[in-house]
Amino acid sequence: MKAIVEQYAKGEFRIDRPEVVISEESFKLNIEAGTTYEGSFTVESKNDIPIKGMVYDSRYLLRFETHSFVSRRFEVKFSFNATCLEAGQTFRGHINVITDGGEKRIPYDISIVEPYVKHKEDKIDDLFKFAALAEKSWKEAVRLFTTGEFRRTFIDNDNHTRQIYESLLASHSVDQAMEEFLVMVHKKRTVTLSVSKSEIDTHMPDETMQITIEINKNTWGYTMSEISSNAEFIIPGKKTITGDDFTGNICQLPVYISPEHVPEGENRGSIIIENIYQRIEVDIHLTKPLKDRPNQEIRNKRRLLKQSNIKLTQAYLDFRMERLSLNEYVSTSIDALKTLVEMEPEEDLYRLGIMHMNILAGDFAKVEQEFLRIEADVDRSLMSNQQKCYYSYLRSMVLRDEETIEKTANMIRRNFRTQEPKMFYFWLLLFVDGEMTEDSATLYRELSSMFEDGENSPIIYFEICEILNSNPLLLKKLTPFEITAIKWGIRHHYLSDEVQSEFVKLAGKNADFNQQIFDILKQIYDKNENVLKKERIRRQDKNNEYLRYSKSEKKDKSKAPEDKILADGIKDKPTDIDEGLSEEFGIHFMDEEDGDAKEEKRPAAKAESVMKAPELSSAAEFAEHYHVTGGQPESPESAENYVRREQENEEVLHSLCSMLISANKLDHKYHRFYKAAVLKSMKFIGLNECYIRSMNHSRYDLIPASVLMYLNYKNTLNEEELAYLYANVIFNKAEHMKIYH
């Protein structure tokens, strides 16, 4: 300012003015009826001197975001509202730009035009053009079909069309909705399918054979058909076909004929092609000669062979799990082996099996005779590898010298690496290979390798369970091998609690939801919970008996330790789980708000024992009498075991809920786990929301107060879930009066 005053004092009145440049000289706009147009232009100083200016419309039709400005470069934004205008109207005027660098006029010419949908450089202003686009590029048309431009251009001006459009968009498939829309507005024909042959006759193949069904469609458009079969031996190559499966208007559908699943004699089946418009059945007639099918006698023989082999394996496992004595194992195995010898007398492996059982039974006379017979009658060079290995194994069992055992182990080991069946050689190696018998880690790796190679024998799962039972810490990861073995061990009740505990710890660290792991955790939890429920009932029953006598005694401020322990054990009302059990066993808990105990319904035996209880004058006297006459006092070990089991099952529940919450599993079948976690006051982010979302929303079961208090403070429920929550609180307001108000 001082410099300007001094300049004027010297008589110098030069004023610097900006050189104004405007980006647009005029506007010629075509604006769709029913829309609001937004545009802009820039006012810029060419010599970098700030511009002071203002803008206004000569006809006040344009709405400016800002009327005045001071800037070296300023963007003038304006809009034109055509929402209530009709096509054909025109508006002319000019925009005045007044600045300290001069005044400018920008003329404009606005025409209101019919609405249209813009696709690349094309303007689609009628449904014929849209149908042409759909025929040319279906995906592009589907993208435009759901836009606001499409609705404004083709839908909003016709109530009937709008109703059709809105109802179709409510369907699951936008493609199907657009197909039906174009048909409804008569811009295309309905896509219908047909087959070149409605019946196909073919011969019985020796192995899986492919045939082809030709499907034709009558016009362009969207189609989605499900393919199924009503016969097990007819297998469609695709479960569904869409327009992408057609070349031109023809689709070649592959169908496979599986001879293994064909019933006896002449057979028929159908391939079914079904969509919302049609159901087409293509009959397939297949003839199979009777001679190709094994007769009933052969099928019975195969079934008996399979049953006998299963019986052998099961007897072995039961013996190893100490569920059969040695004599029972030998007897059962010999019966199965004799059956196998009768059906396949040419197979000497079964006779060796009988000799094996005789060795285990200590019948060495029969064993010696069999050895002599083999030495005299059998050419060992003609024996199979299995027979040689088994024979050598039996000799080592009888001789028991280290050299024979080592030779046998080497022979079996070579065949185990190169020959099939691997499971047979592995079973023999278990008892002669010192490395496998003495090193659990080596055996573990070998079992895992066999599993990865496709072996699926229960002996593998038994052996891994045996290893883990002896050393639970070897369970360090949960691959499909460990999961399958643990599942087998739990199903056959041959997995220790320690191993299950290690499994639970590892499962809790699993970041992703694994259905198999979850099923195992659920099985462990349910088994433990069934045991714990009975123990809780027993303990609650004792507490109720104690309360019966303690109610008549005046409360003393200084409680005896024994009284305090019992009181602490009953201070809470029973949970929903306990209530369910009380109904099952006829137990009714006492109301804490009432001074008198409600009448308790108990089984006859329990009621009789209560009636015979002596009238004691104090709770302490009752407690003393109870421990003396009511049974042996609970040992510290028993109480400790009970607490430990409760803690272990809480760990299982923690892992279950962690997996469910991470995977956002909200089906009602999972609600019981969320409910148990809430009742045990477990801390999970999102637990209370999952509790609400997994409830049966057709009922208004009582929600715990802790959940309501948390959700009242903070929640992420949507509107529908909140509506259910409020309705539930209102329905149960007698129980939640404070929260309700």
Secondary structure by P-SEA (a helix, b strand, c coil): caaaaaaaaaccbbbbbbbccccccbbbbbccccbbbbcbbbbbbcccccccbbbbbcccccccccccccccbbbbbbccccccccccbbbbbbbbbbcccbbbbbbbbbbbbcbbbbccccccccaaaaaaaaaacaaaaaaacccaaaaaccccccaaaaaaaaaaaacccaaaaaaaaaaaacccccbbbbbcccbbbbcccccbbbbbbbbbbccbbbbbbbbbbccccccccccccccccccccbbbbbbbbbccccccccbbbbbbbbcccbbbbbbbbbbbbccccccaaaaaaaaaaaaaaaaaaaaaaaaaaccccaaaaaaaaaaaaaaaaaaccccaaaaaaaaaaaaaacaaaaaaaaaaaaacccccccccaaaaaaaaaaaaaaaccaaaaaaaaaaaaaaaacccaaaaaaaaaccccccccccaaaaaaaaaaaaaaccccaaaaaaaaaaaaacccccccccaaaaaaaaaaaaaccccaaaaaaaaaaaaacccccaaaaaaaaaaaaaaaaaaaaaaaaaaaaaaaaaaaaaaccccccccaaaaaaaaaccccccaaaaaaaaaabbbbbccccccccbbbbcaaaaaaaaaccccccaaaaaaaaaacccccccaaaaaaaaaaaaaaaaaaaaaaaaaaaaccccccaaaaaaaaaaacccccaaaaaaaaaccccccccccaaaaaaaaacccccaaaaaaaaaaaaaaccccccccc
